[in-house]
Amino acid sequence: MKQTPKLEKSLVIKPKKEKSRLKQMFNGYDTNKPYPFEVVDKGNSVTEKHLSFPCRQK
């Protein structure tokens, strides 16, 4: 009777991947809701757009 070699069990530990700030901000956020911010154009010579928190409900 042939014996099959026993497989060694090993434990692989991977470092936890750090989430980006944007992903952290939307962690657990219901995607069916509108985003909690609005894009605001500051009207500079080089158009700068900023996120404004919180978004006013219309």
PyMOL Python script that loads the backbone (N, CA, C, O; Angstrom):
from pymol import cmd

cmd.read_pdbstr("""\
ATOM      1  N   MET A   1       0.838  -1.171   0.000  1.00  0.00           N
ATOM      2  CA  MET A   1       0.000   0.000   0.000  1.00  0.00           C
ATOM      3  C   MET A   1       0.893   1.248   0.000  1.00  0.00           C
ATOM      4  O   MET A   1       1.798   1.381   0.823  1.00  0.00           O
ATOM      5  N   LYS A   2       0.616   2.154  -0.939  1.00  0.00           N
ATOM      6  CA  LYS A   2       1.410   3.379  -1.055  1.00  0.00           C
ATOM      7  C   LYS A   2       0.933   4.410  -0.045  1.00  0.00           C
ATOM      8  O   LYS A   2      -0.263   4.585   0.188  1.00  0.00           O
ATOM      9  N   GLN A   3       1.895   5.074   0.533  1.00  0.00           N
ATOM     10  CA  GLN A   3       1.549   6.147   1.460  1.00  0.00           C
ATOM     11  C   GLN A   3       1.744   7.482   0.749  1.00  0.00           C
ATOM     12  O   GLN A   3       2.778   7.733   0.130  1.00  0.00           O
ATOM     13  N   THR A   4       0.740   8.319   0.854  1.00  0.00           N
ATOM     14  CA  THR A   4       0.870   9.649   0.263  1.00  0.00           C
ATOM     15  C   THR A   4       1.561  10.553   1.276  1.00  0.00           C
ATOM     16  O   THR A   4       1.306  10.450   2.476  1.00  0.00           O
ATOM     17  N   PRO A   5       2.428  11.434   0.802  1.00  0.00           N
ATOM     18  CA  PRO A   5       3.126  12.327   1.738  1.00  0.00           C
ATOM     19  C   PRO A   5       2.129  13.257   2.428  1.00  0.00           C
ATOM     20  O   PRO A   5       1.187  13.756   1.813  1.00  0.00           O
ATOM     21  N   LYS A   6       2.360  13.469   3.700  1.00  0.00           N
ATOM     22  CA  LYS A   6       1.480  14.360   4.460  1.00  0.00           C
ATOM     23  C   LYS A   6       1.828  15.805   4.114  1.00  0.00           C
ATOM     24  O   LYS A   6       2.994  16.196   4.068  1.00  0.00           O
ATOM     25  N   LEU A   7       0.795  16.566   3.878  1.00  0.00           N
ATOM     26  CA  LEU A   7       1.001  17.981   3.570  1.00  0.00           C
ATOM     27  C   LEU A   7       1.219  18.750   4.864  1.00  0.00           C
ATOM     28  O   LEU A   7       0.510  18.556   5.852  1.00  0.00           O
ATOM     29  N   GLU A   8       2.200  19.610   4.837  1.00  0.00           N
ATOM     30  CA  GLU A   8       2.454  20.444   6.006  1.00  0.00           C
ATOM     31  C   GLU A   8       1.455  21.588   6.017  1.00  0.00           C
ATOM     32  O   GLU A   8       1.224  22.240   4.998  1.00  0.00           O
ATOM     33  N   LYS A   9       0.881  21.818   7.156  1.00  0.00           N
ATOM     34  CA  LYS A   9      -0.046  22.937   7.284  1.00  0.00           C
ATOM     35  C   LYS A   9       0.760  24.162   7.679  1.00  0.00           C
ATOM     36  O   LYS A   9       1.610  24.108   8.568  1.00  0.00           O
ATOM     37  N   SER A  10       0.480  25.256   7.008  1.00  0.00           N
ATOM     38  CA  SER A  10       1.194  26.486   7.340  1.00  0.00           C
ATOM     39  C   SER A  10       0.193  27.619   7.502  1.00  0.00           C
ATOM     40  O   SER A  10      -0.893  27.599   6.921  1.00  0.00           O
ATOM     41  N   LEU A  11       0.563  28.572   8.273  1.00  0.00           N
ATOM     42  CA  LEU A  11      -0.263  29.734   8.528  1.00  0.00           C
ATOM     43  C   LEU A  11       0.397  30.931   7.859  1.00  0.00           C
ATOM     44  O   LEU A  11       1.557  31.245   8.126  1.00  0.00           O
ATOM     45  N   VAL A  12      -0.351  31.589   6.992  1.00  0.00           N
ATOM     46  CA  VAL A  12       0.179  32.756   6.295  1.00  0.00           C
ATOM     47  C   VAL A  12      -0.475  33.991   6.897  1.00  0.00           C
ATOM     48  O   VAL A  12      -1.700  34.120   6.897  1.00  0.00           O
ATOM     49  N   ILE A  13       0.339  34.884   7.401  1.00  0.00           N
ATOM     50  CA  ILE A  13      -0.168  36.122   7.989  1.00  0.00           C
ATOM     51  C   ILE A  13       0.198  37.268   7.056  1.00  0.00           C
ATOM     52  O   ILE A  13       1.369  37.511   6.767  1.00  0.00           O
ATOM     53  N   LYS A  14      -0.832  37.961   6.596  1.00  0.00           N
ATOM     54  CA  LYS A  14      -0.615  39.096   5.704  1.00  0.00           C
ATOM     55  C   LYS A  14      -0.910  40.379   6.472  1.00  0.00           C
ATOM     56  O   LYS A  14      -1.815  40.406   7.305  1.00  0.00           O
ATOM     57  N   PRO A  15      -0.160  41.437   6.201  1.00  0.00           N
ATOM     58  CA  PRO A  15      -0.436  42.699   6.889  1.00  0.00           C
ATOM     59  C   PRO A  15      -1.789  43.261   6.452  1.00  0.00           C
ATOM     60  O   PRO A  15      -2.198  43.105   5.301  1.00  0.00           O
ATOM     61  N   LYS A  16      -2.469  43.909   7.382  1.00  0.00           N
ATOM     62  CA  LYS A  16      -3.766  44.496   7.080  1.00  0.00           C
ATOM     63  C   LYS A  16      -3.563  45.673   6.129  1.00  0.00           C
ATOM     64  O   LYS A  16      -2.755  46.564   6.390  1.00  0.00           O
ATOM     65  N   LYS A  17      -4.304  45.663   5.026  1.00  0.00           N
ATOM     66  CA  LYS A  17      -4.188  46.734   4.045  1.00  0.00           C
ATOM     67  C   LYS A  17      -4.875  47.985   4.589  1.00  0.00           C
ATOM     68  O   LYS A  17      -6.036  47.950   4.995  1.00  0.00           O
ATOM     69  N   GLU A  18      -4.140  49.076   4.586  1.00  0.00           N
ATOM     70  CA  GLU A  18      -4.681  50.318   5.114  1.00  0.00           C
ATOM     71  C   GLU A  18      -5.636  50.933   4.099  1.00  0.00           C
ATOM     72  O   GLU A  18      -5.322  51.019   2.912  1.00  0.00           O
ATOM     73  N   LYS A  19      -6.802  51.360   4.571  1.00  0.00           N
ATOM     74  CA  LYS A  19      -7.796  51.966   3.685  1.00  0.00           C
ATOM     75  C   LYS A  19      -7.447  53.432   3.448  1.00  0.00           C
ATOM     76  O   LYS A  19      -6.867  54.100   4.305  1.00  0.00           O
ATOM     77  N   SER A  20      -7.813  53.910   2.270  1.00  0.00           N
ATOM     78  CA  SER A  20      -7.596  55.325   1.978  1.00  0.00           C
ATOM     79  C   SER A  20      -8.581  56.154   2.797  1.00  0.00           C
ATOM     80  O   SER A  20      -9.582  55.632   3.290  1.00  0.00           O
ATOM     81  N   ARG A  21      -8.297  57.427   2.937  1.00  0.00           N
ATOM     82  CA  ARG A  21      -9.186  58.313   3.700  1.00  0.00           C
ATOM     83  C   ARG A  21     -10.593  58.306   3.113  1.00  0.00           C
ATOM     84  O   ARG A  21     -11.578  58.307   3.851  1.00  0.00           O
ATOM     85  N   LEU A  22     -10.687  58.299   1.776  1.00  0.00           N
ATOM     86  CA  LEU A  22     -11.989  58.321   1.120  1.00  0.00           C
ATOM     87  C   LEU A  22     -12.772  57.049   1.435  1.00  0.00           C
ATOM     88  O   LEU A  22     -13.970  57.112   1.711  1.00  0.00           O
ATOM     89  N   LYS A  23     -12.102  55.890   1.396  1.00  0.00           N
ATOM     90  CA  LYS A  23     -12.775  54.635   1.724  1.00  0.00           C
ATOM     91  C   LYS A  23     -13.177  54.601   3.193  1.00  0.00           C
ATOM     92  O   LYS A  23     -14.235  54.072   3.532  1.00  0.00           O
ATOM     93  N   GLN A  24     -12.342  55.160   4.068  1.00  0.00           N
ATOM     94  CA  GLN A  24     -12.685  55.218   5.488  1.00  0.00           C
ATOM     95  C   GLN A  24     -13.911  56.098   5.706  1.00  0.00           C
ATOM     96  O   GLN A  24     -14.760  55.798   6.545  1.00  0.00           O
ATOM     97  N   MET A  25     -13.994  57.186   4.943  1.00  0.00           N
ATOM     98  CA  MET A  25     -15.097  58.124   5.092  1.00  0.00           C
ATOM     99  C   MET A  25     -16.434  57.477   4.719  1.00  0.00           C
ATOM    100  O   MET A  25     -17.464  57.771   5.326  1.00  0.00           O
ATOM    101  N   PHE A  26     -16.408  56.593   3.715  1.00  0.00           N
ATOM    102  CA  PHE A  26     -17.638  55.969   3.245  1.00  0.00           C
ATOM    103  C   PHE A  26     -17.818  54.552   3.772  1.00  0.00           C
ATOM    104  O   PHE A  26     -18.651  53.808   3.254  1.00  0.00           O
ATOM    105  N   ASN A  27     -17.054  54.164   4.793  1.00  0.00           N
ATOM    106  CA  ASN A  27     -17.176  52.833   5.372  1.00  0.00           C
ATOM    107  C   ASN A  27     -18.585  52.648   5.935  1.00  0.00           C
ATOM    108  O   ASN A  27     -19.006  53.404   6.811  1.00  0.00           O
ATOM    109  N   GLY A  28     -19.315  51.647   5.438  1.00  0.00           N
ATOM    110  CA  GLY A  28     -20.667  51.369   5.914  1.00  0.00           C
ATOM    111  C   GLY A  28     -21.719  52.332   5.392  1.00  0.00           C
ATOM    112  O   GLY A  28     -22.855  52.306   5.865  1.00  0.00           O
ATOM    113  N   TYR A  29     -21.376  53.181   4.432  1.00  0.00           N
ATOM    114  CA  TYR A  29     -22.329  54.157   3.897  1.00  0.00           C
ATOM    115  C   TYR A  29     -23.264  53.481   2.913  1.00  0.00           C
ATOM    116  O   TYR A  29     -22.819  52.713   2.059  1.00  0.00           O
ATOM    117  N   ASP A  30     -24.548  53.757   3.024  1.00  0.00           N
ATOM    118  CA  ASP A  30     -25.550  53.190   2.125  1.00  0.00           C
ATOM    119  C   ASP A  30     -25.437  53.891   0.774  1.00  0.00           C
ATOM    120  O   ASP A  30     -25.657  55.098   0.680  1.00  0.00           O
ATOM    121  N   THR A  31     -25.094  53.137  -0.270  1.00  0.00           N
ATOM    122  CA  THR A  31     -24.883  53.740  -1.593  1.00  0.00           C
ATOM    123  C   THR A  31     -26.181  54.196  -2.250  1.00  0.00           C
ATOM    124  O   THR A  31     -26.138  54.868  -3.280  1.00  0.00           O
ATOM    125  N   ASN A  32     -27.331  53.848  -1.683  1.00  0.00           N
ATOM    126  CA  ASN A  32     -28.610  54.307  -2.224  1.00  0.00           C
ATOM    127  C   ASN A  32     -28.928  55.735  -1.782  1.00  0.00           C
ATOM    128  O   ASN A  32     -29.838  56.363  -2.323  1.00  0.00           O
ATOM    129  N   LYS A  33     -28.188  56.248  -0.806  1.00  0.00           N
ATOM    130  CA  LYS A  33     -28.399  57.616  -0.331  1.00  0.00           C
ATOM    131  C   LYS A  33     -27.534  58.567  -1.152  1.00  0.00           C
ATOM    132  O   LYS A  33     -26.531  58.147  -1.730  1.00  0.00           O
ATOM    133  N   PRO A  34     -27.911  59.843  -1.210  1.00  0.00           N
ATOM    134  CA  PRO A  34     -27.037  60.805  -1.886  1.00  0.00           C
ATOM    135  C   PRO A  34     -25.759  60.987  -1.075  1.00  0.00           C
ATOM    136  O   PRO A  34     -25.740  60.763   0.135  1.00  0.00           O
ATOM    137  N   TYR A  35     -24.705  61.391  -1.751  1.00  0.00           N
ATOM    138  CA  TYR A  35     -23.432  61.597  -1.065  1.00  0.00           C
ATOM    139  C   TYR A  35     -23.568  62.715  -0.035  1.00  0.00           C
ATOM    140  O   TYR A  35     -24.328  63.657  -0.260  1.00  0.00           O
ATOM    141  N   PRO A  36     -22.855  62.638   1.085  1.00  0.00           N
ATOM    142  CA  PRO A  36     -22.992  63.644   2.145  1.00  0.00           C
ATOM    143  C   PRO A  36     -22.148  64.895   1.908  1.00  0.00           C
ATOM    144  O   PRO A  36     -21.777  65.581   2.861  1.00  0.00           O
ATOM    145  N   PHE A  37     -21.847  65.192   0.664  1.00  0.00           N
ATOM    146  CA  PHE A  37     -21.079  66.398   0.374  1.00  0.00           C
ATOM    147  C   PHE A  37     -21.466  66.915  -0.994  1.00  0.00           C
ATOM    148  O   PHE A  37     -22.091  66.210  -1.787  1.00  0.00           O
ATOM    149  N   GLU A  38     -21.095  68.137  -1.260  1.00  0.00           N
ATOM    150  CA  GLU A  38     -21.321  68.702  -2.584  1.00  0.00           C
ATOM    151  C   GLU A  38     -20.022  69.328  -3.074  1.00  0.00           C
ATOM    152  O   GLU A  38     -19.194  69.758  -2.270  1.00  0.00           O
ATOM    153  N   VAL A  39     -19.843  69.378  -4.385  1.00  0.00           N
ATOM    154  CA  VAL A  39     -18.649  69.980  -4.966  1.00  0.00           C
ATOM    155  C   VAL A  39     -18.904  71.478  -5.078  1.00  0.00           C
ATOM    156  O   VAL A  39     -19.918  71.905  -5.628  1.00  0.00           O
ATOM    157  N   VAL A  40     -17.976  72.270  -4.551  1.00  0.00           N
ATOM    158  CA  VAL A  40     -18.125  73.721  -4.550  1.00  0.00           C
ATOM    159  C   VAL A  40     -17.027  74.315  -5.415  1.00  0.00           C
ATOM    160  O   VAL A  40     -15.846  74.042  -5.202  1.00  0.00           O
ATOM    161  N   ASP A  41     -17.418  75.129  -6.394  1.00  0.00           N
ATOM    162  CA  ASP A  41     -16.456  75.816  -7.254  1.00  0.00           C
ATOM    163  C   ASP A  41     -16.118  77.147  -6.594  1.00  0.00           C
ATOM    164  O   ASP A  41     -16.993  77.994  -6.413  1.00  0.00           O
ATOM    165  N   LYS A  42     -14.854  77.333  -6.237  1.00  0.00           N
ATOM    166  CA  LYS A  42     -14.430  78.558  -5.556  1.00  0.00           C
ATOM    167  C   LYS A  42     -14.231  79.723  -6.524  1.00  0.00           C
ATOM    168  O   LYS A  42     -14.072  80.862  -6.086  1.00  0.00           O
ATOM    169  N   GLY A  43     -14.238  79.460  -7.828  1.00  0.00           N
ATOM    170  CA  GLY A  43     -14.170  80.520  -8.822  1.00  0.00           C
ATOM    171  C   GLY A  43     -12.820  81.204  -8.942  1.00  0.00           C
ATOM    172  O   GLY A  43     -12.761  82.370  -9.334  1.00  0.00           O
ATOM    173  N   ASN A  44     -11.742  80.521  -8.619  1.00  0.00           N
ATOM    174  CA  ASN A  44     -10.407  81.096  -8.761  1.00  0.00           C
ATOM    175  C   ASN A  44      -9.983  81.050 -10.222  1.00  0.00           C
ATOM    176  O   ASN A  44     -10.654  80.432 -11.049  1.00  0.00           O
ATOM    177  N   SER A  45      -8.849  81.716 -10.545  1.00  0.00           N
ATOM    178  CA  SER A  45      -8.374  81.716 -11.928  1.00  0.00           C
ATOM    179  C   SER A  45      -8.123  80.288 -12.403  1.00  0.00           C
ATOM    180  O   SER A  45      -8.458  79.934 -13.534  1.00  0.00           O
ATOM    181  N   VAL A  46      -7.545  79.492 -11.553  1.00  0.00           N
ATOM    182  CA  VAL A  46      -7.460  78.063 -11.824  1.00  0.00           C
ATOM    183  C   VAL A  46      -8.602  77.475 -11.008  1.00  0.00           C
ATOM    184  O   VAL A  46      -8.551  77.443  -9.779  1.00  0.00           O
ATOM    185  N   THR A  47      -9.621  77.016 -11.700  1.00  0.00           N
ATOM    186  CA  THR A  47     -10.823  76.574 -10.995  1.00  0.00           C
ATOM    187  C   THR A  47     -10.495  75.501  -9.975  1.00  0.00           C
ATOM    188  O   THR A  47     -10.049  74.408 -10.323  1.00  0.00           O
ATOM    189  N   GLU A  48     -10.719  75.824  -8.724  1.00  0.00           N
ATOM    190  CA  GLU A  48     -10.496  74.872  -7.645  1.00  0.00           C
ATOM    191  C   GLU A  48     -11.844  74.351  -7.187  1.00  0.00           C
ATOM    192  O   GLU A  48     -12.781  75.110  -6.939  1.00  0.00           O
ATOM    193  N   LYS A  49     -11.909  73.058  -7.084  1.00  0.00           N
ATOM    194  CA  LYS A  49     -13.141  72.461  -6.590  1.00  0.00           C
ATOM    195  C   LYS A  49     -12.847  71.832  -5.243  1.00  0.00           C
ATOM    196  O   LYS A  49     -11.834  71.153  -5.075  1.00  0.00           O
ATOM    197  N   HIS A  50     -13.711  72.051  -4.307  1.00  0.00           N
ATOM    198  CA  HIS A  50     -13.543  71.538  -2.958  1.00  0.00           C
ATOM    199  C   HIS A  50     -14.785  70.762  -2.566  1.00  0.00           C
ATOM    200  O   HIS A  50     -15.874  71.003  -3.088  1.00  0.00           O
ATOM    201  N   LEU A  51     -14.615  69.844  -1.658  1.00  0.00           N
ATOM    202  CA  LEU A  51     -15.759  69.126  -1.117  1.00  0.00           C
ATOM    203  C   LEU A  51     -16.258  69.896   0.096  1.00  0.00           C
ATOM    204  O   LEU A  51     -15.480  70.252   0.981  1.00  0.00           O
ATOM    205  N   SER A  52     -17.536  70.144   0.129  1.00  0.00           N
ATOM    206  CA  SER A  52     -18.131  70.875   1.231  1.00  0.00           C
ATOM    207  C   SER A  52     -18.951  69.903   2.067  1.00  0.00           C
ATOM    208  O   SER A  52     -19.791  69.179   1.532  1.00  0.00           O
ATOM    209  N   PHE A  53     -18.712  69.882   3.375  1.00  0.00           N
ATOM    210  CA  PHE A  53     -19.427  68.975   4.272  1.00  0.00           C
ATOM    211  C   PHE A  53     -20.258  69.789   5.241  1.00  0.00           C
ATOM    212  O   PHE A  53     -19.787  70.865   5.611  1.00  0.00           O
ATOM    213  N   PRO A  54     -21.388  69.419   5.674  1.00  0.00           N
ATOM    214  CA  PRO A  54     -22.256  68.421   5.070  1.00  0.00           C
ATOM    215  C   PRO A  54     -23.060  69.047   3.943  1.00  0.00           C
ATOM    216  O   PRO A  54     -23.159  70.271   3.852  1.00  0.00           O
ATOM    217  N   CYS A  55     -23.618  68.239   3.109  1.00  0.00           N
ATOM    218  CA  CYS A  55     -24.424  68.690   1.978  1.00  0.00           C
ATOM    219  C   CYS A  55     -25.786  69.156   2.498  1.00  0.00           C
ATOM    220  O   CYS A  55     -26.429  68.471   3.293  1.00  0.00           O
ATOM    221  N   ARG A  56     -26.201  70.308   2.047  1.00  0.00           N
ATOM    222  CA  ARG A  56     -27.528  70.792   2.438  1.00  0.00           C
ATOM    223  C   ARG A  56     -28.582  70.039   1.650  1.00  0.00           C
ATOM    224  O   ARG A  56     -28.477  69.925   0.428  1.00  0.00           O
ATOM    225  N   GLN A  57     -29.578  69.532   2.318  1.00  0.00           N
ATOM    226  CA  GLN A  57     -30.660  68.803   1.647  1.00  0.00           C
ATOM    227  C   GLN A  57     -31.571  69.807   0.958  1.00  0.00           C
ATOM    228  O   GLN A  57     -31.988  70.792   1.567  1.00  0.00           O
ATOM    229  N   LYS A  58     -31.881  69.560  -0.315  1.00  0.00           N
ATOM    230  CA  LYS A  58     -32.731  70.483  -1.081  1.00  0.00           C
ATOM    231  C   LYS A  58     -34.132  69.953  -1.145  1.00  0.00           C
ATOM    232  O   LYS A  58     -35.004  70.583  -1.745  1.00  0.00           O
TER     233      LYS A  58
END
""", "prot")
cmd.dss("prot")
cmd.show_as("cartoon", "prot")
cmd.util.cbc("prot")
cmd.orient("prot")
